[in-house]
Structures are given as structure tokens and as C-alpha cells.
């Protein structure tokens, strides 16, 4: 019984670490709504910031705009990306 308990604990820890390292997809529909509200009507789908039509958790690639937003999030030490940051995006529309 002890081996089973230790094995279960190790497996749980391993899954927790994998999920923690994998992170989460940063984009949400709420961010898209806020970008539209900030005057970016062209942000109608995920391709505005991503290279995929529908990014999946763990399989996301950002285009230049998306990479810039992630950099801004890190610079500002923000919890989430803000749609109105797009006003400062140097790459234009």
C-alpha cells in the first residue's frame, strides 16, 4: 500500500508541475471585447494577435502584435494584457 500511495503522490506532483510549466493561453474573449471597445474594430478574431484562427492552450504562436502585447505585459508587470495598450503598438494596424 505504501508504494501505491507514494506512486500516486509522485504522479500528482508530476501532473501539477507539467500544468504549471505549460501555463495558460493568454488571450480571452474579454480581451478581444476590450480591444474593440478601445477602438480596434478590426480585432474581430484571434488572427489579430495570433497565428492560429483558434489558439489552443499550449499550442499558441503570437504574430508581431501578439508578441508586442506579451512584452508590454511583462514590462508593466501586469496580470493581464489590456486591449487599450494597442494604441501604443508601434507596428500600425
C-alpha positions as CSV (number, residue, x, y, z in Angstrom):
1,X,0.0,0.0,0.0
2,X,2.8,2.4,0.7
3,X,4.2,2.1,-2.8
4,X,0.8,2.9,-4.3
5,X,0.5,6.0,-2.1
6,X,4.0,7.2,-2.9
7,X,3.4,6.5,-6.6
8,X,0.1,8.4,-6.6
9,X,1.7,11.3,-4.8
10,X,4.6,11.4,-7.4
11,X,2.2,11.2,-10.3
12,X,0.1,14.0,-8.9
13,X,3.1,16.2,-8.4
14,X,4.3,15.5,-11.9
15,X,1.0,16.4,-13.4
16,X,0.9,19.6,-11.3
17,X,4.4,20.6,-12.5
18,X,3.5,20.0,-16.1
19,X,0.4,22.0,-15.9
20,X,2.2,24.8,-14.1
21,X,5.0,24.9,-16.7
22,X,2.6,24.7,-19.6
23,X,0.9,27.9,-18.4
24,X,-2.3,29.1,-19.9
25,X,-3.4,30.8,-23.1
26,X,-3.3,34.5,-22.5
27,X,-6.0,35.6,-24.9
28,X,-9.6,35.7,-23.9
29,X,-12.8,36.9,-25.5
30,X,-12.9,39.5,-22.8
31,X,-9.6,41.0,-24.1
32,X,-11.0,41.0,-27.6
33,X,-14.1,42.9,-26.4
34,X,-11.9,45.4,-24.6
35,X,-9.7,45.9,-27.7
36,X,-12.9,46.6,-29.8
37,X,-14.1,49.0,-27.1
38,X,-10.8,50.8,-27.3
39,X,-11.4,51.5,-31.0
40,X,-9.8,48.4,-32.6
41,X,-12.8,47.2,-34.5
42,X,-10.5,45.0,-36.7
43,X,-9.8,42.8,-33.8
44,X,-12.7,40.5,-34.7
45,X,-10.8,37.2,-34.4
46,X,-7.8,35.6,-32.9
47,X,-5.7,36.2,-36.0
48,X,-5.4,39.9,-34.9
49,X,-2.7,38.8,-32.4
50,X,-2.1,35.1,-33.1
51,X,-1.1,32.9,-36.0
52,X,-3.9,30.5,-35.4
53,X,-7.6,31.0,-36.1
54,X,-8.4,29.4,-32.7
55,X,-5.3,29.2,-30.4
56,X,-5.2,26.1,-28.2
57,X,-3.7,26.1,-24.8
58,X,-0.1,25.0,-25.1
59,X,-0.1,25.5,-28.9
60,X,-0.2,29.2,-29.3
61,X,2.1,31.3,-31.5
62,X,1.8,35.1,-31.5
63,X,2.2,37.3,-34.5
64,X,4.2,40.5,-34.1
65,X,1.3,42.3,-32.5
66,X,0.8,39.5,-30.0
67,X,4.5,39.3,-29.2
68,X,4.5,43.0,-28.5
69,X,1.5,42.7,-26.2
70,X,3.2,39.9,-24.2
71,X,6.3,42.1,-23.9
72,X,4.2,45.0,-22.7
73,X,2.5,42.8,-20.1
74,X,6.0,41.8,-18.8
75,X,7.3,45.4,-18.8
76,X,4.3,46.7,-16.9
77,X,4.3,43.6,-14.6
78,X,0.5,43.3,-15.3
79,X,-1.6,40.3,-14.6
80,X,-3.5,40.5,-17.9
81,X,-3.0,42.1,-21.3
82,X,-5.1,45.3,-21.7
83,X,-6.8,46.0,-25.0
84,X,-6.1,49.7,-24.9
85,X,-2.4,49.0,-25.0
86,X,-2.9,48.6,-28.7
87,X,-3.0,52.4,-29.0
88,X,0.8,52.3,-28.4
89,X,1.6,49.5,-30.7
90,X,4.4,50.8,-33.0
91,X,3.7,48.4,-35.9
92,X,0.5,50.2,-37.0
93,X,-2.7,48.3,-37.9
